[in-house]
Amino acid sequence: MALGKEKQTLNMARRRFVFRTNLAVLIFVALYGGFTSIIAAPGIVLGALLVAATTSPLIWWAFEYKHYIQSLDEFQSLLTMQALAISAGTALLIGSFWGVAEQFLGAPHVNAALLLPVAVLVHAFVQSRLARRYE
Amino acid sequence: MKNMLRDLRSERGWSQQALAENLDVSRQTINALETGKYDPSIRLAFKIARLFGKTVEEIFSDEE
């Protein structure tokens, strides 16, 4: 039906975006965790290869994010950018708080490489809240 | 910013979805415009004006 077509297209684009970006972050976390537990002190060449292999899903993530925003209308794009700003700020806040807790409370060390997965989790929550507001 | 979008749409008997499709935006965008939660870009404002055969000033006013 014609009236439902736009909504279906938007929902499909959103589903594709959520699936692909979540998959990219999951692959990143799996590679990071896997390589860290297997290889302790790689040489320069192997180290560079590990950096390239581990971070390549993040490039895919960034590409999917850009592609998704370009597919949205101006208001939806604004909502998504708001969600990105809130999630990035929240992840940075959590990172700073955690760093202080590591310093003074002996909290377990968490690598800053995991900031993006934290931001992605916050982003999913914030975007769903923002989208629901205008349903 | 105030606008007459809901009135103009109702006059034509269009749903939010139908208007959204005419303007190539999402229904959520129409909802946000009609409830005054979002002010459109100049480009979208002109597109809306053209669709309804009016000027931008006839549809949008800068009253709060």
Backbone of each chain as ProteinMPNN parsed JSONL, in Angstrom:
{"seq_chain_A": "MALGKEKQTLNMARRRFVFRTNLAVLIFVALYGGFTSIIAAPGIVLGALLVAATTSPLIWWAFEYKHYIQSLDEFQSLLTMQALAISAGTALLIGSFWGVAEQFLGAPHVNAALLLPVAVLVHAFVQSRLARRYE", "coords_chain_A": {"N_chain_A": [[0.826, -1.193, 0.0], [0.469, 2.268, -0.775], [0.544, 4.322, 1.189], [1.816, 3.211, 3.367], [4.343, 2.827, 2.528], [6.54, 4.656, 2.781], [6.929, 4.63, 5.529], [7.579, 1.983, 5.933], [9.952, 1.882, 4.473], [11.561, 3.629, 5.958], [11.594, 2.289, 8.414], [12.835, -0.061, 7.61], [15.329, 0.915, 6.822], [16.192, 1.833, 9.286], [16.249, -0.522, 10.768], [18.193, -1.93, 9.341], [20.366, -0.273, 9.772], [20.63, -0.43, 12.598], [21.138, -3.184, 12.896], [23.527, -3.561, 11.377], [25.368, -1.702, 12.515], [25.435, -2.544, 15.176], [26.411, -5.122, 14.795], [28.95, -4.543, 13.744], [30.164, -3.357, 15.966], [30.059, -5.463, 17.788], [31.746, -7.318, 16.514], [34.111, -5.877, 16.637], [34.528, -5.764, 19.455], [34.78, -8.492, 19.967], [37.057, -9.159, 18.438], [38.954, -7.492, 19.642], [38.935, -8.394, 22.317], [39.594, -11.075, 21.857], [42.146, -11.03, 20.491], [43.63, -9.71, 22.445], [43.67, -11.538, 24.525], [45.063, -13.634, 23.399], [47.483, -12.747, 22.195], [50.22, -11.296, 23.661], [52.501, -9.467, 23.573], [52.995, -8.162, 20.784], [55.17, -7.771, 17.894], [56.282, -4.892, 15.977], [55.335, -5.041, 13.314], [53.392, -7.129, 13.378], [51.839, -6.023, 15.369], [50.89, -3.69, 14.123], [49.34, -4.855, 12.152], [47.433, -6.092, 13.755], [46.196, -3.878, 14.9], [45.066, -2.734, 12.61], [43.353, -4.811, 11.784], [41.665, -5.102, 14.012], [40.46, -2.602, 14.298], [39.126, -2.248, 11.934], [36.317, -2.973, 11.836], [35.281, -0.728, 13.063], [35.588, 1.271, 11.231], [33.792, 0.418, 9.352], [31.493, 0.715, 10.934], [31.434, 3.533, 11.212], [31.06, 4.252, 8.55], [28.521, 3.119, 8.019], [26.994, 4.599, 9.786], [27.216, 7.21, 8.764], [26.073, 6.818, 6.24], [23.478, 6.137, 6.993], [22.539, 8.51, 8.247], [22.562, 10.227, 6.072], [20.467, 9.166, 4.656], [18.221, 10.009, 5.895], [15.46, 12.314, 6.592], [15.483, 15.907, 7.28], [14.624, 16.372, 9.934], [14.63, 13.856, 11.198], [17.289, 13.315, 10.9], [18.354, 15.305, 12.523], [17.444, 14.409, 15.036], [18.893, 12.028, 15.229], [21.497, 13.004, 15.252], [21.377, 14.405, 17.629], [21.082, 12.275, 19.401], [23.547, 11.085, 18.989], [25.285, 13.066, 19.971], [24.517, 13.167, 22.682], [25.053, 10.521, 23.47], [27.799, 10.299, 22.978], [28.814, 12.222, 24.713], [27.926, 11.159, 27.148], [29.335, 8.734, 27.225], [31.957, 9.697, 27.384], [31.822, 10.988, 29.848], [31.295, 8.8, 31.555], [33.661, 7.404, 31.1], [35.572, 9.196, 32.192], [34.738, 9.347, 34.896], [35.081, 6.669, 35.575], [37.837, 6.419, 35.246], [38.783, 8.042, 37.32], [37.785, 6.593, 39.441], [39.295, 4.3, 39.141], [41.779, 5.291, 39.817], [41.54, 6.189, 42.521], [39.9, 4.425, 43.906], [40.586, 1.906, 43.284], [39.257, 0.595, 41.255], [38.6, -1.9, 38.719], [40.774, -1.99, 35.859], [39.724, -0.584, 32.816], [39.988, -0.608, 29.359], [40.328, 2.267, 27.277], [39.555, 1.831, 24.704], [37.137, 0.68, 24.741], [35.272, 2.628, 24.914], [33.716, 3.417, 22.716], [31.893, 1.184, 22.233], [30.394, 1.513, 24.609], [29.275, 4.027, 24.133], [27.712, 3.369, 21.932], [25.781, 1.694, 23.065], [24.48, 3.508, 24.772], [23.581, 5.269, 22.836], [21.678, 3.741, 21.417], [19.668, 3.511, 23.332], [19.012, 6.237, 23.839], [18.211, 7.125, 21.294], [15.94, 5.578, 20.789], [14.243, 6.571, 22.746], [13.996, 9.266, 21.956], [12.831, 8.969, 19.429], [10.388, 7.833, 20.088], [9.103, 9.93, 21.281], [8.028, 11.456, 19.25], [6.212, 9.904, 17.936]], "CA_chain_A": [[0.0, 0.0, 0.0], [1.318, 3.446, -0.959], [0.704, 5.127, 2.39], [2.737, 2.583, 4.313], [5.642, 2.569, 1.891], [7.583, 5.504, 3.363], [7.192, 4.166, 6.888], [8.287, 0.706, 5.815], [11.309, 2.159, 4.018], [12.275, 4.202, 7.095], [11.815, 1.226, 9.385], [13.837, -0.988, 7.065], [16.624, 1.594, 6.9], [16.582, 1.87, 10.7], [16.607, -1.896, 11.164], [19.471, -2.255, 8.703], [21.367, 0.526, 10.488], [20.824, -1.001, 13.937], [21.774, -4.496, 12.756], [24.91, -3.471, 10.875], [26.252, -1.011, 13.458], [25.628, -3.424, 16.337], [27.292, -6.219, 14.37], [30.308, -4.001, 13.63], [30.716, -3.157, 17.32], [30.268, -6.798, 18.37], [32.958, -7.886, 15.904], [35.235, -5.125, 17.211], [34.747, -6.218, 20.843], [35.256, -9.884, 19.91], [38.45, -9.15, 17.957], [39.782, -6.847, 20.658], [39.052, -9.332, 23.439], [40.275, -12.287, 21.396], [43.569, -10.771, 20.247], [44.267, -9.334, 23.713], [43.893, -12.726, 25.362], [45.958, -14.584, 22.726], [48.799, -12.171, 21.894], [50.563, -10.361, 24.736], [53.397, -8.382, 23.16], [53.337, -8.348, 19.365], [56.176, -6.87, 17.331], [55.706, -3.708, 15.312], [54.575, -5.421, 12.117], [52.179, -7.845, 13.816], [51.026, -5.056, 16.119], [50.193, -2.823, 13.162], [48.296, -5.682, 11.523], [46.367, -6.286, 14.744], [45.456, -2.607, 15.0], [44.256, -2.598, 11.394], [42.279, -5.823, 11.778], [40.717, -4.873, 15.1], [39.705, -1.357, 14.139], [38.378, -2.187, 10.663], [34.856, -2.899, 12.031], [34.895, 0.631, 13.46], [35.467, 2.041, 9.983], [32.489, -0.023, 8.821], [30.497, 1.358, 11.792], [31.368, 4.952, 10.856], [30.485, 4.328, 7.208], [27.081, 2.839, 8.143], [26.379, 5.737, 10.485], [27.151, 8.319, 7.793], [25.117, 6.418, 5.208], [22.142, 6.197, 7.593], [22.156, 9.909, 8.444], [22.294, 10.798, 4.746], [19.217, 8.639, 4.124], [17.11, 10.54, 6.688], [15.068, 13.699, 6.333], [16.227, 16.838, 8.146], [14.242, 16.24, 11.339], [15.144, 12.562, 11.674], [18.738, 13.474, 10.962], [18.622, 16.098, 13.726], [17.249, 13.524, 16.193], [20.006, 11.073, 15.281], [22.686, 13.752, 15.673], [21.2, 14.674, 19.07], [21.382, 11.017, 20.098], [25.003, 10.893, 18.913], [25.926, 14.017, 20.885], [24.233, 12.741, 24.061], [25.729, 9.259, 23.769], [29.246, 10.545, 23.032], [29.07, 12.935, 25.965], [27.73, 10.227, 28.266], [30.456, 7.778, 27.234], [33.135, 10.406, 27.881], [31.614, 11.186, 31.289], [31.488, 7.505, 32.216], [35.094, 7.116, 31.02], [36.299, 10.031, 33.151], [34.379, 8.892, 36.241], [35.703, 5.365, 35.798], [39.268, 6.662, 35.398], [39.004, 8.557, 38.677], [37.537, 5.472, 40.351], [40.478, 3.423, 39.038], [42.888, 5.948, 40.519], [41.366, 6.364, 43.965], [39.11, 3.363, 44.536], [41.084, 0.607, 42.849], [38.318, -0.061, 40.332], [39.356, -2.637, 37.694], [41.122, -1.192, 34.679], [38.987, -0.81, 31.564], [40.673, 0.102, 28.29], [39.543, 3.329, 26.625], [39.048, 1.329, 23.417], [35.748, 0.238, 24.919], [34.374, 3.794, 25.012], [32.738, 3.429, 21.613], [30.776, 0.278, 22.536], [29.543, 2.135, 25.634], [28.52, 5.081, 23.454], [26.714, 2.729, 21.06], [24.683, 1.247, 23.935], [23.737, 4.703, 25.199], [22.94, 5.806, 21.633], [20.477, 2.944, 21.12], [18.652, 3.879, 24.325], [18.591, 7.633, 23.645], [17.501, 7.276, 20.019], [14.596, 5.0, 20.9], [13.452, 7.514, 23.555], [13.71, 10.446, 21.148], [11.907, 8.599, 18.349], [9.067, 7.577, 20.684], [8.506, 11.22, 21.634], [7.345, 12.044, 18.092], [5.368, 8.891, 17.263]], "C_chain_A": [[0.867, 1.252, 0.0], [1.582, 4.199, 0.345], [1.718, 4.527, 3.362], [4.154, 2.463, 3.792], [6.783, 3.355, 2.542], [7.983, 4.999, 4.745], [7.985, 2.863, 6.86], [9.746, 0.935, 5.429], [12.153, 2.7, 5.162], [12.59, 3.121, 8.125], [12.874, 0.248, 8.911], [15.235, -0.384, 7.155], [17.117, 1.602, 8.335], [17.024, 0.489, 11.18], [17.978, -2.29, 10.618], [20.614, -1.538, 9.433], [21.679, -0.099, 11.854], [21.564, -2.328, 13.842], [23.25, -4.354, 12.392], [25.847, -2.788, 11.875], [26.49, -1.867, 14.704], [26.563, -4.58, 16.002], [28.744, -5.741, 14.299], [30.945, -3.856, 15.011], [30.968, -4.505, 18.0], [31.538, -7.444, 17.825], [34.199, -7.199, 16.483], [35.564, -5.632, 18.62], [35.312, -7.645, 20.851], [36.718, -9.94, 19.475], [39.381, -8.574, 19.018], [40.023, -7.799, 21.83], [39.856, -10.561, 23.056], [41.756, -12.083, 21.224], [44.296, -10.452, 21.556], [44.582, -10.567, 24.551], [44.892, -13.697, 24.732], [47.374, -14.027, 22.594], [49.128, -11.088, 22.92], [51.404, -9.182, 24.234], [53.824, -8.575, 21.709], [54.443, -7.389, 18.927], [55.473, -5.755, 16.568], [54.825, -4.109, 14.133], [53.275, -6.122, 12.508], [51.243, -6.901, 14.572], [50.222, -4.161, 15.187], [49.069, -3.585, 12.471], [47.112, -5.887, 12.471], [45.524, -5.025, 14.905], [44.525, -2.455, 13.799], [43.078, -3.565, 11.408], [41.216, -5.516, 12.822], [39.856, -3.637, 14.861], [38.906, -1.288, 12.836], [36.855, -2.232, 10.852], [34.391, -1.498, 12.439], [34.755, 1.542, 12.238], [34.13, 1.702, 9.322], [31.363, 0.66, 9.609], [30.311, 2.823, 11.375], [30.717, 5.137, 9.488], [28.965, 4.116, 7.262], [26.354, 4.011, 8.8], [26.175, 6.904, 9.51], [26.081, 8.035, 6.734], [23.676, 6.546, 5.737], [21.67, 7.649, 7.734], [21.81, 10.559, 7.104], [20.958, 10.325, 4.18], [17.994, 9.241, 4.832], [16.692, 11.927, 6.224], [15.678, 14.584, 7.412], [15.885, 16.68, 9.628], [14.774, 14.939, 11.945], [16.666, 12.629, 11.833], [19.142, 14.26, 12.215], [18.49, 15.24, 14.988], [18.43, 12.571, 16.361], [21.294, 11.768, 15.734], [22.599, 14.114, 17.161], [21.568, 13.434, 19.88], [22.886, 10.765, 20.11], [25.729, 11.801, 19.906], [25.734, 13.571, 22.342], [25.029, 11.482, 24.405], [27.243, 9.449, 23.857], [29.612, 11.242, 24.342], [28.943, 12.018, 27.166], [28.894, 9.249, 28.373], [31.726, 8.44, 27.775], [33.029, 10.637, 29.391], [31.874, 9.9, 32.061], [32.974, 7.163, 32.25], [35.89, 7.914, 32.051], [36.01, 9.606, 34.588], [35.089, 7.574, 36.566], [37.21, 5.52, 36.024], [39.606, 7.155, 36.805], [38.809, 7.436, 39.697], [38.687, 4.469, 40.317], [41.62, 3.978, 39.881], [42.728, 5.89, 42.041], [40.615, 5.225, 44.661], [39.589, 1.969, 44.161], [40.104, -0.153, 41.974], [39.117, -0.787, 39.247], [39.596, -1.792, 36.448], [40.268, -1.584, 33.469], [39.644, 0.033, 30.492], [39.752, 1.119, 27.62], [39.009, 2.897, 25.266], [37.582, 0.922, 23.528], [34.771, 1.405, 25.086], [33.304, 3.779, 23.918], [31.597, 2.436, 21.839], [29.842, 0.831, 23.612], [28.664, 3.201, 24.988], [27.427, 4.49, 22.576], [25.51, 2.246, 21.88], [23.815, 2.431, 24.361], [22.951, 5.269, 24.013], [21.636, 5.063, 21.326], [19.346, 3.328, 22.068], [18.102, 5.284, 24.041], [17.778, 7.775, 22.365], [16.088, 6.706, 20.095], [13.689, 5.918, 21.719], [13.054, 8.734, 22.729], [12.678, 10.134, 20.066], [10.491, 8.415, 18.893], [8.341, 8.882, 20.986], [7.68, 11.794, 20.485], [6.488, 11.044, 17.322], [3.937, 9.394, 17.126]], "O_chain_A": [[1.885, 1.303, 0.691], [2.697, 4.66, 0.586], [2.394, 5.253, 4.091], [5.06, 2.05, 4.516], [7.85, 2.807, 2.82], [9.161, 4.94, 5.099], [8.917, 2.658, 7.638], [10.655, 0.295, 5.96], [13.306, 2.304, 5.335], [13.704, 3.045, 8.643], [13.704, -0.216, 9.692], [16.199, -1.063, 7.511], [18.305, 1.405, 8.591], [18.019, 0.344, 11.889], [18.801, -2.889, 11.311], [21.675, -2.112, 9.677], [22.842, -0.273, 12.216], [22.498, -2.58, 14.602], [24.114, -4.959, 13.027], [26.98, -3.229, 12.068], [27.603, -1.914, 15.228], [27.4, -4.97, 16.815], [29.656, -6.442, 14.738], [32.115, -4.188, 15.204], [31.966, -4.674, 18.701], [32.311, -8.043, 18.573], [35.202, -7.848, 16.781], [36.723, -5.895, 18.941], [36.203, -7.964, 21.637], [37.521, -10.668, 20.059], [40.465, -9.105, 19.261], [41.155, -7.987, 22.275], [40.693, -11.035, 23.825], [42.554, -12.863, 21.743], [45.436, -10.871, 21.756], [45.624, -10.637, 25.204], [45.504, -14.498, 25.439], [48.35, -14.734, 22.845], [48.415, -10.092, 23.037], [51.044, -8.026, 24.454], [54.906, -9.099, 21.444], [54.626, -6.326, 19.521], [54.245, -5.684, 16.52], [53.719, -3.596, 13.965], [52.197, -5.763, 12.034], [50.022, -6.971, 14.434], [49.04, -3.903, 15.415], [47.99, -3.044, 12.233], [45.953, -5.86, 12.057], [44.301, -5.091, 15.029], [43.356, -2.097, 13.943], [41.95, -3.191, 11.086], [40.02, -5.649, 12.562], [38.668, -3.627, 15.183], [38.1, -0.376, 12.651], [36.146, -1.579, 10.086], [33.244, -1.125, 12.19], [33.927, 2.452, 12.21], [33.434, 2.575, 8.805], [30.391, 1.13, 9.019], [29.187, 3.294, 11.206], [29.923, 6.056, 9.287], [28.212, 4.851, 6.622], [25.241, 4.363, 8.411], [25.099, 7.498, 9.448], [25.289, 8.91, 6.385], [22.779, 7.002, 5.027], [20.537, 7.974, 7.381], [20.871, 11.35, 7.018], [20.374, 10.993, 3.327], [16.86, 9.007, 4.414], [17.45, 12.629, 5.556], [16.311, 14.089, 8.345], [16.756, 16.836, 10.484], [15.299, 14.927, 13.058], [17.239, 12.075, 12.771], [20.126, 13.935, 12.879], [19.317, 15.329, 15.896], [18.905, 12.334, 17.471], [22.081, 11.204, 16.494], [23.609, 14.13, 17.864], [22.262, 13.515, 20.894], [23.439, 10.295, 21.105], [26.658, 11.375, 20.591], [26.676, 13.596, 23.134], [25.608, 11.381, 25.487], [27.9, 8.841, 24.702], [30.597, 10.891, 24.992], [29.749, 12.084, 28.094], [29.38, 8.966, 29.468], [32.479, 7.826, 28.53], [34.011, 10.502, 30.121], [32.569, 9.896, 33.077], [33.494, 6.699, 33.265], [36.779, 7.371, 32.707], [36.925, 9.514, 35.406], [35.62, 7.383, 37.661], [37.792, 4.847, 36.875], [40.597, 6.732, 37.4], [39.548, 7.329, 40.676], [39.018, 3.861, 41.334], [42.329, 3.239, 40.564], [43.678, 5.576, 42.758], [40.694, 5.087, 45.882], [39.065, 0.97, 44.655], [40.108, -1.384, 41.943], [40.205, -0.337, 38.888], [38.752, -0.996, 36.039], [40.117, -2.764, 33.151], [39.842, 1.234, 30.67], [38.563, 0.87, 27.422], [38.1, 3.532, 24.731], [36.876, 0.833, 22.523], [33.59, 1.199, 25.365], [32.139, 4.089, 24.168], [30.436, 2.802, 21.658], [28.629, 0.639, 23.535], [27.464, 3.276, 25.255], [26.334, 5.049, 22.485], [24.365, 2.373, 21.447], [22.586, 2.367, 24.319], [21.805, 5.694, 24.162], [20.619, 5.682, 21.013], [18.196, 3.453, 21.647], [16.89, 5.493, 24.007], [16.763, 8.471, 22.351], [15.151, 7.276, 19.536], [12.499, 6.034, 21.426], [11.911, 9.185, 22.793], [11.769, 10.925, 19.814], [9.515, 8.793, 18.245], [7.112, 8.938, 20.951], [6.73, 12.541, 20.722], [6.086, 11.307, 16.188], [3.083, 8.688, 16.589]]}, "seq_chain_B": "MKNMLRDLRSERGWSQQALAENLDVSRQTINALETGKYDPSIRLAFKIARLFGKTVEEIFSDEE", "coords_chain_B": {"N_chain_B": [[7.961, 29.081, 16.714], [4.949, 29.584, 14.92], [2.585, 27.666, 12.985], [0.374, 26.879, 10.188], [-0.001, 24.337, 9.432], [-1.388, 21.995, 10.234], [-4.071, 22.778, 9.951], [-4.215, 23.359, 7.204], [-3.637, 20.873, 6.139], [-5.787, 19.376, 7.136], [-7.903, 20.647, 5.832], [-7.611, 19.675, 3.295], [-8.062, 17.072, 3.691], [-6.058, 15.274, 4.184], [-3.983, 12.711, 5.537], [-1.408, 12.602, 8.105], [0.561, 10.941, 7.198], [0.126, 10.907, 4.435], [0.691, 13.56, 3.764], [3.345, 13.604, 4.547], [4.456, 11.904, 2.645], [4.048, 13.395, 0.338], [5.805, 15.447, 0.783], [8.148, 14.179, 1.001], [9.224, 13.417, 3.473], [9.439, 12.06, 6.857], [6.619, 10.709, 8.744], [6.847, 11.344, 11.405], [8.238, 13.688, 11.279], [6.335, 15.442, 10.22], [4.501, 15.396, 12.317], [6.072, 16.562, 14.351], [6.412, 19.092, 13.254], [3.754, 20.053, 13.122], [3.046, 20.14, 15.798], [4.648, 22.091, 16.687], [7.126, 21.497, 17.653], [9.311, 21.42, 16.164], [11.058, 23.5, 13.94], [11.01, 24.059, 10.496], [13.621, 23.738, 7.956], [14.641, 26.361, 5.683], [14.453, 25.459, 3.092], [12.652, 23.269, 3.326], [10.441, 24.643, 4.268], [9.765, 26.241, 2.062], [9.105, 24.221, 0.293], [6.84, 23.161, 1.482], [5.173, 25.395, 1.311], [4.913, 25.659, -1.475], [3.573, 23.284, -2.049], [1.073, 23.694, -0.902], [0.273, 25.887, -2.287], [0.715, 28.454, -1.336], [2.307, 31.351, 0.248], [5.391, 31.33, 2.149], [5.143, 32.962, 4.378], [2.415, 32.997, 4.748], [1.902, 30.569, 5.837], [3.717, 30.098, 7.913], [4.511, 31.785, 10.955], [6.347, 34.082, 13.026], [5.493, 34.11, 15.64], [5.478, 33.155, 19.084]], "CA_chain_B": [[7.32, 29.512, 15.463], [3.626, 28.973, 14.712], [2.28, 27.372, 11.577], [-1.004, 26.46, 9.898], [0.137, 23.081, 8.693], [-2.454, 21.043, 10.575], [-5.318, 23.274, 9.346], [-4.137, 23.189, 5.744], [-3.713, 19.431, 5.865], [-7.161, 18.942, 7.41], [-8.758, 21.179, 4.752], [-7.48, 18.801, 2.115], [-8.422, 15.71, 4.088], [-4.876, 14.411, 4.113], [-3.413, 12.191, 6.788], [-0.011, 13.018, 8.278], [1.373, 10.063, 6.35], [-0.005, 11.358, 3.04], [1.454, 14.812, 3.645], [4.761, 13.238, 4.641], [4.881, 11.347, 1.359], [4.1, 14.498, -0.623], [6.971, 16.295, 1.069], [9.316, 13.292, 1.062], [9.782, 13.379, 4.832], [8.769, 11.033, 7.655], [5.417, 11.151, 9.447], [7.302, 11.949, 12.661], [8.622, 15.072, 10.976], [5.07, 16.204, 10.118], [3.984, 15.508, 13.68], [6.892, 17.539, 15.073], [6.112, 20.418, 12.688], [2.395, 20.465, 13.497], [2.973, 20.403, 17.238], [5.546, 23.209, 16.986], [8.351, 21.054, 18.322], [10.423, 21.539, 15.218], [10.924, 24.511, 12.893], [11.654, 23.477, 9.301], [14.643, 24.508, 7.242], [14.052, 27.246, 4.66], [14.146, 24.61, 1.929], [11.415, 22.521, 3.576], [9.352, 25.622, 4.377], [9.365, 26.586, 0.688], [8.489, 23.026, -0.293], [5.494, 23.109, 2.061], [4.413, 26.509, 0.734], [4.604, 25.311, -2.872], [2.589, 22.199, -2.056], [-0.243, 24.225, -0.562], [-0.008, 27.039, -3.136], [0.737, 29.674, -0.512], [3.658, 31.832, 0.538], [5.91, 30.85, 3.432], [4.592, 33.819, 5.442], [1.005, 32.648, 4.983], [1.845, 29.306, 6.594], [4.537, 30.201, 9.128], [4.697, 33.109, 11.55], [7.379, 33.978, 14.067], [4.912, 34.188, 16.993], [5.8, 32.014, 19.954]], "C_chain_B": [[5.97, 28.801, 15.295], [3.443, 28.637, 13.234], [0.859, 26.85, 11.428], [-1.047, 25.094, 9.218], [-1.019, 22.113, 8.966], [-3.781, 21.461, 9.919], [-5.329, 23.032, 7.837], [-4.263, 21.722, 5.35], [-5.152, 18.935, 6.047], [-8.118, 19.405, 6.313], [-8.742, 20.26, 3.538], [-7.8, 17.338, 2.438], [-7.26, 14.737, 4.024], [-4.51, 13.898, 5.499], [-1.984, 12.739, 6.913], [0.902, 12.219, 7.352], [1.339, 10.526, 4.893], [0.786, 12.643, 2.817], [2.957, 14.53, 3.671], [5.261, 12.715, 3.291], [4.97, 12.426, 0.286], [5.358, 15.351, -0.452], [8.269, 15.494, 1.138], [10.036, 13.398, 2.413], [9.041, 12.29, 5.614], [7.511, 11.596, 8.332], [5.784, 11.817, 10.771], [7.691, 13.417, 12.446], [7.375, 15.956, 10.883], [4.495, 16.43, 11.509], [4.754, 16.577, 14.467], [6.637, 18.962, 14.571], [4.757, 20.918, 13.183], [2.28, 20.824, 14.977], [3.955, 21.507, 17.665], [6.826, 22.801, 17.692], [9.576, 21.171, 17.416], [10.102, 22.611, 14.189], [11.666, 24.021, 11.657], [12.784, 24.347, 8.773], [13.934, 25.389, 6.219], [13.626, 26.419, 3.454], [12.821, 23.865, 2.13], [10.219, 23.469, 3.687], [8.846, 26.022, 2.985], [8.643, 25.419, 0.017], [7.034, 22.903, 0.19], [4.618, 24.194, 1.427], [3.996, 26.2, -0.705], [3.504, 24.271, -2.939], [1.186, 22.73, -1.804], [-0.608, 25.47, -1.389], [-0.09, 28.333, -2.356], [2.17, 30.173, -0.364], [4.089, 31.284, 1.898], [5.281, 31.639, 4.583], [3.13, 33.495, 5.741], [0.883, 31.375, 5.832], [2.578, 29.427, 7.932], [4.574, 31.638, 9.64], [5.674, 32.972, 12.71], [6.823, 34.204, 15.473], [5.313, 32.956, 17.781], [4.52, 31.294, 20.349]], "O_chain_B": [[5.859, 27.592, 15.496], [4.062, 29.241, 12.358], [0.224, 26.437, 12.399], [-2.005, 24.753, 8.525], [-1.555, 21.493, 8.047], [-4.518, 20.622, 9.4], [-6.318, 22.563, 7.273], [-4.908, 21.379, 4.359], [-5.668, 18.177, 5.226], [-9.022, 18.672, 5.911], [-9.749, 20.099, 2.848], [-7.804, 16.482, 1.553], [-7.446, 13.535, 3.836], [-4.711, 14.581, 6.502], [-1.426, 13.269, 5.953], [1.873, 12.739, 6.802], [2.36, 10.541, 4.206], [1.467, 12.794, 1.803], [3.733, 15.129, 2.926], [6.363, 13.051, 2.857], [5.852, 12.386, -0.571], [5.896, 15.897, -1.415], [9.35, 16.057, 1.311], [11.264, 13.458, 2.488], [8.119, 11.668, 5.087], [7.364, 12.81, 8.472], [5.108, 12.748, 11.207], [7.495, 14.263, 13.318], [7.356, 17.074, 11.398], [4.055, 17.532, 11.834], [4.154, 17.395, 15.164], [6.642, 19.915, 15.35], [4.629, 22.065, 13.611], [1.508, 21.705, 15.353], [4.075, 21.817, 18.85], [7.528, 23.637, 18.259], [10.717, 21.036, 17.859], [9.006, 22.633, 13.629], [12.824, 23.612, 11.751], [12.889, 25.529, 9.1], [12.757, 25.181, 5.926], [12.568, 26.654, 2.87], [11.977, 23.827, 1.235], [9.117, 23.137, 3.251], [7.64, 26.126, 2.764], [7.687, 25.615, -0.733], [6.13, 22.587, -0.584], [3.472, 23.942, 1.056], [2.857, 26.454, -1.096], [2.608, 24.357, -3.779], [0.223, 22.272, -2.419], [-1.684, 26.04, -1.205], [-0.884, 29.213, -2.688], [3.12, 29.515, -0.789], [3.262, 30.835, 2.692], [4.931, 31.076, 5.621], [2.664, 33.698, 6.862], [-0.145, 31.15, 6.471], [2.113, 28.92, 8.953], [4.657, 32.586, 8.859], [5.815, 31.901, 13.301], [7.587, 34.461, 16.403], [5.468, 31.865, 17.232], [4.568, 30.305, 21.08]]}, "name": "protein", "num_of_chains": 2, "seq": "MALGKEKQTLNMARRRFVFRTNLAVLIFVALYGGFTSIIAAPGIVLGALLVAATTSPLIWWAFEYKHYIQSLDEFQSLLTMQALAISAGTALLIGSFWGVAEQFLGAPHVNAALLLPVAVLVHAFVQSRLARRYEMKNMLRDLRSERGWSQQALAENLDVSRQTINALETGKYDPSIRLAFKIARLFGKTVEEIFSDEE"}
